[in-house]
Amino acid sequence: MSEERPITVEIVTLPGQISRFHLVHAYMRLRKAVFIDRMSWPLGQTDGIEFDQYDTFDTTYVVAHRNGEVLGGARIKPTDKRQACGNSMYEYMIRDAYRGLLPGMPVDLCNDAPPLSPDDWELTRLVTLPIKGIAEKILEAANDYLFQVGAKGCLFLGPPAFLRMAERLGWSPQKLGDVVQNEDGKFLAFACSVRAPHSAAASN
């Protein structure tokens, strides 16, 4: 019996790595399968993928796969970029929810206005197959990339269990507001400082 291939986590930046877009496409298919088909979130979709106004060329994707089969992923965006969509100018998900631009999303995610800074990024749409350790690998790879590009902090949006996972991984998450709820479930916005990768910390 052949040995199972290891899991690879790739960072895909666009448009420079358009040759790896098949991984992003598969990650978006997984988003549809989980968020729309299983969880019944009212999200945009077309041709079997889920995407929204934050899937743009300044978005970086963190995709876990085994020999090309995508097992999970997340997207990260700098918080100081803006993009036009229709008649609206969007910034990033947490801030736009706070600004009341996302129908159905609670506007009281944060106690104060979320930052607009090149030092801060946002991670959203974390999704994985039910395989132990995949989410942790994705978050570690995202942190290492953010450290590499000089980011200082990362904002997260997810269920309360997301914050507990960040704590288990050794981060020190800071809540940006209280747990809020809509028809899709409970959500919490929080921030973590980007830390040196384990390999870099071990060599110092």
C-alpha positions in Angstrom: 0.0 0.0 0.0 1.5 3.4 -1.0 2.2 6.0 1.6 -0.4 8.8 1.8 1.0 12.0 0.3 1.6 14.9 2.7 -0.6 17.9 2.9 0.7 21.1 1.2 -0.4 24.6 2.1 0.1 27.1 -0.8 -0.1 30.8 -0.8 -1.7 32.0 -4.0 -1.4 35.7 -4.9 -3.1 37.1 -8.0 -2.6 38.0 -10.8 1.0 36.9 -10.5 0.2 33.3 -9.7 -2.7 32.9 -12.1 -1.3 29.5 -13.1 -2.3 28.2 -9.6 -5.9 29.6 -9.9 -7.2 26.1 -10.2 -6.5 25.7 -6.4 -8.5 28.9 -5.7 -11.3 27.7 -7.9 -11.5 24.4 -6.0 -11.4 26.3 -2.7 -14.4 28.4 -3.9 -16.2 25.1 -4.8 -15.6 23.9 -1.2 -16.9 27.2 0.1 -20.2 26.6 -1.8 -20.4 23.0 -0.7 -20.1 24.1 3.0 -21.5 27.5 3.3 -24.4 27.3 0.8 -25.2 23.7 0.3 -24.7 22.5 3.9 -25.2 25.6 6.1 -27.7 27.4 3.8 -26.0 30.8 4.0 -27.5 33.2 1.4 -24.3 33.9 -0.5 -23.5 34.7 -4.1 -22.7 31.7 -6.3 -22.3 30.8 -10.0 -21.2 27.7 -11.8 -20.7 25.8 -8.6 -18.5 28.3 -6.7 -19.1 30.8 -3.9 -17.6 34.2 -4.2 -18.2 37.8 -3.3 -17.0 41.3 -3.7 -13.9 40.5 -1.5 -12.5 38.0 -4.0 -10.4 40.4 -6.0 -6.8 40.7 -7.3 -5.6 42.1 -4.0 -6.8 39.0 -2.2 -4.3 36.4 -1.2 -5.5 32.8 -0.8 -4.2 30.2 1.6 -5.1 26.7 0.2 -4.4 23.3 1.7 -4.3 20.4 -0.7 -3.0 16.9 -1.1 -1.7 16.2 -4.5 -4.0 18.9 -6.0 -7.1 17.8 -4.1 -8.1 20.9 -2.1 -8.8 20.1 1.6 -9.4 23.6 2.9 -8.5 27.3 2.6 -8.9 30.9 3.7 -8.5 34.3 2.2 -6.5 37.2 3.6 -6.7 40.9 2.5 -5.0 44.1 3.6 -7.4 46.4 5.4 -6.2 49.6 3.5 -7.5 48.7 0.1 -10.9 49.6 -1.4 -12.8 48.2 -4.4 -15.9 49.5 -6.1 -18.9 47.1 -6.6 -22.0 48.7 -8.2 -22.6 52.0 -6.5 -20.8 51.0 -3.3 -17.1 51.3 -2.3 -16.2 48.3 -0.2 -13.2 48.0 2.2 -13.1 44.6 4.0 -15.8 42.4 5.5 -15.6 43.3 9.2 -15.4 47.0 8.6 -18.1 47.0 6.0 -20.4 45.1 8.4 -19.7 47.7 11.0 -20.5 50.4 8.4 -23.9 48.8 7.6 -23.0 47.9 4.0 -23.7 44.1 4.3 -27.4 43.3 4.6 -28.1 40.6 7.1 -24.7 41.1 8.9 -24.8 42.6 12.4 -23.5 46.1 12.5 -22.4 45.8 16.1 -19.6 43.3 15.4 -17.1 45.8 16.8 -17.1 48.3 19.7 -15.0 50.8 17.7 -14.3 51.4 14.0 -12.1 48.7 12.6 -8.7 49.9 11.3 -7.7 51.0 7.8 -3.9 50.2 7.8 -1.3 48.5 5.7 -0.1 46.9 9.0 -3.4 45.0 9.5 -5.0 42.3 7.3 -8.2 40.4 7.6 -8.7 36.6 7.3 -12.2 35.3 6.3 -13.9 32.3 4.7 -11.9 29.7 6.5 -13.3 26.4 5.4 -12.0 22.8 5.6 -13.0 19.2 5.0 -13.4 17.3 8.3 -9.7 16.4 8.5 -7.9 16.9 11.8 -5.3 19.7 11.8 -6.1 21.3 8.5 -7.5 24.5 9.9 -4.4 24.9 12.1 -2.1 24.4 9.1 -3.9 27.0 7.2 -3.7 29.5 10.0 0.0 28.9 10.6 0.7 29.4 6.9 -1.3 32.6 6.8 0.6 33.9 9.8 3.9 33.1 8.3 3.0 34.8 5.1 1.8 37.9 6.9 5.0 38.0 8.9 6.9 37.8 5.6 5.1 40.8 4.1 5.6 42.9 7.3 2.0 42.8 8.6 1.6 43.5 12.3 -1.9 42.3 13.0 -4.7 40.1 11.6 -8.5 40.5 12.1 -10.7 37.4 12.1 -14.4 36.8 11.8 -16.0 33.5 12.7 -17.9 31.5 15.2 -16.7 31.8 18.9 -14.9 28.5 18.5 -12.6 30.2 16.1 -11.2 32.4 18.9 -10.7 29.3 21.1 -8.7 27.7 18.3 -6.5 30.8 18.0 -5.8 30.5 21.8 -4.9 26.8 21.5 -2.4 27.8 18.8 -0.7 30.2 21.1 -2.0 33.5 19.9 -3.4 36.1 22.2 -6.7 37.1 20.5 -8.3 40.4 21.5 -12.1 40.6 21.1 -13.2 43.5 18.9 -16.8 43.3 20.2 -19.3 41.0 21.7 -20.6 37.7 20.2 -23.4 38.7 17.7 -26.0 36.6 16.0 -28.0 36.5 12.8 -29.9 33.8 10.8 -26.6 32.2 9.9 -25.4 31.7 13.4 -23.1 33.3 16.0 -20.1 35.4 15.1 -17.2 37.1 16.8 -14.7 39.5 15.5 -11.2 39.5 17.1 -7.7 40.5 16.3 -4.3 38.8 16.8 -0.8 40.1 16.5 1.2 38.5 13.7 4.0 36.5 15.3 7.4 35.2 14.1 7.1 31.8 12.4 8.2 28.9 14.7 11.3 28.2 12.6 12.4 31.9 12.8 11.7 32.0 16.6 13.6 28.8 17.1 16.7 30.2 15.4 16.9 33.4 17.4 
